[in-house]
Amino acid sequence: MREIMSGLGAGLLFGGGLAVGGMTDPRIVVGFLDVAGDWNPTLIFVLLGAVVTTFIGYRLVLRRPAPVFAETFALPARSEMDSRLLGGAALFGVGWGLSGYCPGPAVASAASLQPGTLVFLAAMLFGMVCVRYGPTFFGRSSAPAG
């Protein structure tokens, strides 16, 4: 139960931070990403705050022998870049630039019931299902490499 409550608390804190930072408004995000047009630099402060918080947080947390609600830390085992990582990052960036949403802010914005948000969430879920079950449907394994 502690794990569920800590996850819920972290999710609420994250969603609240996205809302306060303006990340749930696709117009602000698209304005930030439009560096060749009418650029809105306000989200640079959200980015800097996230980078500084993560930098400090990792150093503090990883000094502990183990996480509070788990036996070991779950850190990435791989560090190399491959075509799947680069392709996924490019697809993520293009989708974010076109829609103004990425998964976290879209979920945080779901309560607004705005049609654009709901269409994005439906498309995101459809894509997740295709990635998970598409390879199986076509006779290939969906297990990630490595």
N, C-alpha and C positions, 0 to 999 in steps of 0.2 A: 504494500500500500504506500510506503514511503517513496518508492520509485515512481509510482503513478502521480503522486502529489507533487514530487519535485519536477517531474516532466511537465505537468500542468502549469506549475508556477513559472518554469522557464519559458514555456510557450506563451503564456500571458505576458510576461515581461518582454519577450522578443516582439510579439505582436504590438504591444503598447509602444515600444521603442520605434517600430516601423511607422506607426500612426503619427507619433509626435514628430518624428524626423521628416515626415512628408513622403515617405516611400510608398504609401498606399494611394497616392494621387498620381495616376499615370501621366497627367499633363506636366507635372513637375519633373518626373523621371525622364520623359521624352525631351523636355526642355534642357535637361542636364546633358543628355546624350547627343543633342544637336549642336555639336561644337562648331559646325560650319554655318549655322543659321542664327537663330535667336537664342543664344546660349544662356541658360539659367544656372549659375555656378553654386547655388545654395546647397546642393547635396554634397558638395565637396567636404563640408563640415561633418555630415553624417558618415561619409567614408573615412575621414581622418579619425573621428571618434571611435569607429568600429575597429580600425587598425590599431590604434593605441590601446584600446581596451583589450583586444585579443592578445597583443604583444605582452602586456603586463599580466593578463589573466593566465596565459599559458605558463609563464615563468613562475607564478605563484602556485598554481594548481599542480604542476608537474614536480614540485618539490616534495609533495606528499608521497608516501609509499604506495597509496592506492586511492581510488576515488571514494567518495563517501558512500555511495549506494551500489558499488560493484567491487569485484575482487581485483580486477586489473583495469588499466586504461585501455581504451579501444582506439589506438592510433593507426593511421595508414601504414601498411607494410611496404607499399610500392612507392617509388619516387620518380620513376622514368615517365617520360611523355611518349604516347603512342598516337596513332591516327584516330583511334576511338576517342581518346581524351580530347584531342585538338578539334575533331569534328563535333563532339558534343558541346565543347566550349563555344565554338563558332555558332552552332545552332541556338544555344542558349542566348548568346549575345544578340543575334539577329532577332530572335523572338522577343527579347526584352526591349530592344530598340523599336520594333514595330508596334508592340502592344503597350509598352510602358509598365508591364508587369513581369515579375519573376515569381516563382512559386510562393515564397514566404509572404510578400505583400498581397498577393492575390488571395491567399487563404485568409489573411487578416482583413481584407476588404470584402469578403464574402457576405458579411452581415449587412452590408449596404444594399444588397440585392440589385445592384446596378446591372443592366443587361450586358454591358461590355465585360464586366467582371465575371458574370456567370458563364458567358460564352468562352472566355479564356480558361476558366476552371474546367469546363466540360472538355475543351480541346486538350488541356493538359492531362486530364484523367484518361482521355482516349489515347493519347500518346504513350502514357505509362502502361496502359493495358497492351498496346501494340508491341512495345519493347519487351514486356514480360511474356506475353503469350504468342506473339507473331512468329518468332523463330520456331517454337514448338509446333505451331499450326503448319508451318512450311517444312517440317521435318528436320530442323536444326536445333541444337541445344541452346537454351537461353541462359545457361550458366556463364557468368562473367569469366573472362580469361584471368589466370593467375591465381 
